Amino acid sequence: MKYKTNLKPIFFFLPLLLVILAGFSVKENSKPRPAGTSWEKQLKEMNYLIIRISSVNVINGLFFTGKQADSLKKLSIEFAASGITKFDTTGNACPELLKVRRSYMILLEHLTKRLPINDSLKKQVNKSRVMEADIIRQSLLAAQQPGYSGSGCMQCHAQPSQFLKGDISKLETQKITPEKRAEIDNAHAAGLFGEQGMRSLWSMKAKADTLLTQGQKYIMMNFTCCLIPPDGLSDPTNIGQAFVSSDWINYFRSIRKLSDENWTKYKSLFVLPLDTLLKATLPGINAADISTRVAKAAGIIENARKLDNINYELQKQKLCLQLKDALNVTSLTGETERQAANRQFMSAMFLLFPGSDEVYDGIIKREGE
């Protein structure tokens, strides 16, 4: 049974692959949250946590000078005082989101305090991300059923009591155009900050942009939500190269260790989980778009197996970036069509997000040591 030894590294270095092999439950034996806490509010709280975590990662990943950090800190404090909505993410939650929220809050504490992120926490967060994506997909499917109606966030996200019963694996969510995606992005931001907060952030975006170097602007142009930074916090890693991490390099290395016979038998363990990764990245992605991206990724993986050891070592970072491009969903989200002003707005959202002043304090302190 030699293949068990050969397959072990991938399950250690890429926790997401475990999720597809084991079922999971979104329920937990706990007291439900008070009835007055609406599903819409809980969705907004989840959105808040994801953006907050991503904000910490991007700030830590841009290698700001102490002077930059001080200026951005002042802007973030100004934004936080502009009348934006406050969110409580320390209380209970409904069973459907309780496990997810707990994982994210543990991760946020580690990132804020710059504590090491071990493989156990990586696995927990990645599993929670897949669970959350499944909940979002269920909410979208339920809201698309004939006769459904809702307001606010619940126009698109039905509450758990309305989720469809039975096997929904073959059901597709409605295809989202880039124009519609822009509307959704605005709705998500407005849900976090309110109209007053949106106006404040829009007015501050240019000032935040002037504080960045050209390299930092380039990175922010392509930045999307990121829960776990590359290699945890063990080494400072440029977020623009986030896909070139030890996890993905070891993913290729593990594939290359398999004999041709074992690769033929077990390659689905390495290729099919990319389907799960895509669904976690974009819960509403349809089967055709998944199939196209997985097929392209599989071709890159096959090419990596054909390289000799020297050429693999020379090209391993390039392979990671090729795989990243193959799995990219930005063409489906409208991100590539954003105007400069909208890009500045999205950048300012991550850089000035409430609570980011703590992260800037850490940078200023380290710069002064």
Helices and strands as residue ranges (DSSP letters): H 3-13, H 16-19, H 39-61, H 66-80, H 95-112, H 119-143, G 152-155, G 160-162, H 178-210, H 214-221, G 239-241, H 246-257, H 260-266, H 268-271, H 273-281, H 287-306, H 309-326, H 330-333, G 335-337, H 340-351, H 356-368
